[in-house]
Amino acid sequence: MAPKTLIFFALFSLLAIVALADTESTESNSGLMLNFYKDTCPQAEDIIREQVGLLYKRHKNTAFSWLRNIFHDCAVESCDASLLLDSTRRSLSEKETDRSFGLRNFRYLETIKEALERECPGVVSCADILVLSGRDGIVALGGPYIPLKTGRRDGRKSRAEILEQYLPDHNESMSVVLERFKNMGIDTPGVVALLGSHSVGRTHCVKLVHRLYPAVDPVLDPGHVEHMLHKCPDAIPDPKAVQYVRNDRGTPMKLDNNYYRNILDNKGLLIVDHQLANDKRTKPFVKKMAKSQDYFFKHFGRAITILTENNPLTGTQGEIRKQCNVANKHH
C-alpha cells in the first residue's frame, strides 16, 4: 500500500475516533443526552423554564428549594426523583426524614409536572423536572446556565433507610464530606464549589444553635455572633417556628462568590462552612473562588453536571410517573 494511502487511512481512523468521542459527549455512557425530548415533547424545556420563571416571581424562595433538591435527590444512590415520593404504609419517604429537614415547595414541582402533562402526557419524567427546575433556579438566582442532559426515568421507591450512607451531614469531618462526593466523581474544587450553594437561602436555628449555646463557638466572628443570637434567641428552638439566619447577609438572594469571603472571615453558619475555609485540602480553592466568580461558576457548573448524571435510570428502567409524589403502582 502506498505511503499516501496509509496516511489517508490513519487520518480517517483518527477522525472516526474524534467523531465517536464527540458523539459520546452528546449522549453520555449513562444513557442521558442533551435535548432528549426534542422529538417526543419539543417544548418540554421551554415549559419548565417558563413555569420556573412564573413561580419564582410569586415565591422567591422556590429557587433555593429547587437547587437543594438536586443535592438531596441525586446524591442518594441515583438521580431518580425518589426524594419526591410520599411515605407509604411500608416505607418512610426520604423527604420526611430528619436529614431532609427544611426541604419544602415540592408542590411547585407538581405544578410544573401538570403543565407538562397537558402538553405531552406521560413523556417527561419527574427526575428530569427536578434537575431542570434546579438548573433554571440557578439562573434565576444569578448563577450560570448549565447545559444538562435529560432522559432520566423515575424510581419506584424512596431510599430513606440509606440516606446516612450517601448524604454528608453539616457536622461531618471534611474527610467524610470529600469522600462522599469523590464516590460520585466530584473532585475537591467541585466540592468547594457545590458548597457555594450556601451563598443563598437560609439556615434554621435548629441546625446552628450548637454553635451558640451553651457557649459560643470561639472561631465565629464576634459581630456575626451578635446577629446569630438575635435571630436564634432560644437554645432549644421550635423546629416548626420561623427562626432562621440568612446564609449570606450581603447578597442573600444571589448565587455568588460572596459566600467564600464570608467563610474566610469566620462568618459561616455551619461547621462544614468553617472547615471548608480552614482545611488545607480545601482552603486554596476557597481563596481562589473568593477572588474569582468565574472560577467559582466554572467548577460549580462542572460539579452540578456530574451530580445530575449520578447513576440515573434510563431506557426501560423505572417509569415515567403520572404524579411526582406517587409511584404509578400506587397511583
Secondary structure, DSSP 8 states (H G I E B T S, - for coil): --HHHHHHHHHHHHHHHHHHHHHHHHB-TTS-BTTTTTTT-TTHHHHHHHHHHHHHHH-TTHHHHHHHHHHHHHTSS--SSGGG----SS---GGGSGGGTT---HHHHHHHHHHHHHHSTTTS-HHHHHHHHHHHHHHHTT-------B--BB-SS--GGGHHHH---TTS-HHHHHHHHHTTT--HHHHHHHGGGGGSSEEEGGGTGGGTSSS--TTS-HHHHHHHHHH---SS--TTS--EEES-SSSTTS-STHHHHHHHTT--SSHHHHHHHH-TTTHHHHHHHHH-HHHHHHHHHHHHHHHHTSS-B-TTSSB--SBTTB-GGG-
